[in-house]
């Protein structure tokens, strides 16, 4: 192989200048990074970025820790809160008063169960079983004022609906996934009702 006496001339390419936007959302200046791990345009922004990242990691770890500590009962409690909030909003939006005494001006409202959660867990999230009730005296002091509740319930859902609630039901043992789904469903229903 014979070499040429004339050296090859390769047109010179200018090196590509890589730029990046500052990782701090308030800044977002474009800068030339010194290395792959260089994320901020200045030392001040770097301090802000490190602080924000540490706070984000702490929040994530705390959230994961809480998720690990939660029991099935905690998930059911969350689901019950979401369900009760929806029931209160539903009946207040419809202009209903307390199902037991008919009051419209209570200081606090509860979502009162006709068939209690302890005795009938299978009806815990049944919308026909739960209605707006004044916290005092009906729900707390009079144990739900069930006699008057039943009379009003006959008018509201009919004899067939009350017979269903009073009839036999299969046992219910909600899983964590079911409780999470119930929470999600009733939070969405509440948001739709409020809009």
N, C-alpha and C positions, 0 to 999 in steps of 0.2 A: 504494500500500500504506500503510495507516494503522498507526502504531505505538501500542501500548497505553501509557497513561500509567503503568501499574503495572509496575514491573520484575518480571521472572520470578524466582521463587525456586527455585533448584535445591537439592534436598536435598544437603547436603554429605556426601561419602564420605570416610571416613578412608583415608588412603593405606595400601596394603598393605605390611606390613613383611616384607621378604624375609629369610629366615635361611638359614644354611648351616652344615654341620658342618665342624669343623676338619679339614684335610687330613692332619694327623699322626695315624696310626692309634692311637698310645698315648693321645692326648688326646680327640679326637672330640667336643669341646664344641660346642654350638650358639651361633652368634654372628651379629651383623648386619653383613654385608660393606659396606665403604665404596665398593667398585667391583666390576666384573665379575671383575677379576683378583685380588681379595682372597680368599685361600684359607685363611688361618690366623687363629686367634683372638688371638694375642699375638706380640710380637717373638721370644720364645724359641721358640715353635712354628715361626715362620717360618724361623728359623735351622736348626732340625732338618729342616724340609721341604726347604729348599734343599740341605742336605748330602745328604739321602737321594736327591733327584732327580739331583744331580750323580753320586752313586755309581751310580745306576741307569743313567744315560746312559753312563757310563764302561764299565760291564759290557756294555751293549748294543753299544757301539762295538768293544770288545775281542772280543766273541763274533763280530760281523760280520767283523772283521779276520781272526780265526782261520778262519772259514768260507771266506773268500776265499783264504787261504793253503793250505788243505787240497787235496791232490791226490787223484787216484783211488786211489793206493796207500795213502794215509792212511785213506780210507773202507774199503778192503778190510781193512786192519789192524784197524780197529774191529770190523768184521764178524767177523773171525777170532777176536778176543778174546771176543766175545759167544758165538760158536759153541763155542769151546773150553771156556768156563766152563760152558755147558750140558752138554757131553759129560761133563766131570768130575763135575758134580753128578748127572747121570743115572746114571752107572755106580756112583758111591759110594752113592747112594740104593738102588740095586739090590743092593748088597753085593758087587759085583765087585771083584776085585783087579786087579793089573797083567795085561794080556792076554798079555804075553810070558812073564813068569816066575811069575805067580800070587801075588806078594807082596801082603799086605793092610796092611802097616805102613810104607809109604815115608814119608820126610820130606817130599817134595814130589811132587805128581802132575802129569803132563802129559796132554794129549789127543794121543795118538800116531796119526799117519796111517799106514795100511797102504801105500797108494800116496801118495808124497810130493807136497806142494803144488807144488814146482818142476817135477817131471816130469809130474804129472797135475793141472793146475789145475781141470779139469772135475770132479774128485772132491773138491775142497777142502772143500765144505760138504755132502758126502754122509755121513749119520749112520752108515751101515754101514761106511764106510771109516775111521772115527775111533773109538777106544776109549781107556779109561783106561790109562795106562802110567806106571810109576814113572820119575821124571826121571832118576835115576841108579840103576843102571847101564844099564837097558834103552834109554831114549830117547836120552840124550846120548852115553854112552860106547860103546854097541854099535850105534849107528845105527838104532835102532828094534827091534833083535833080530828081524828080519823072518822068519827061518825059524820060530822058536817062535810068533811073532805069527800066521803063516799057519795053523799047526796048531791053535791056539786059535780062530782065526777060523772054521775049518771046523766046529768044534763049536758056535760061537755063532750064525753066520748060515747055515751049511750050504754044501754044495758048489756049489749053484746061485748063491748070493750071492757066493761067492769068484770063481766063473767070470765073473759080471757085472763085478766090480771089475777083474779081470785082462783083460777083453775090451776091444775098441776103443770109444772114445767120441769124440763130436764135440768140437771145440775150444770153450773157454769164455773169453769176455772179458767180465767183469762191468762194468756201467756203474755210475756213482756212485749212481744211483737204486736199482739192484738191491742194491748193497752196503748202502745205508741201510735198505732193506726187510729184508734178512737180519739186520742188527743189531737192528732193531726186533722182528722175529719171535723171535729167540733170546733176547733180553732178556725178552720176555714169557713164553716157555716156561720160562726159568729161574725167574722170579718165581712162576709157577704150580707149578713143581716144589718150590720151597722152602716154599710155604704149607702 
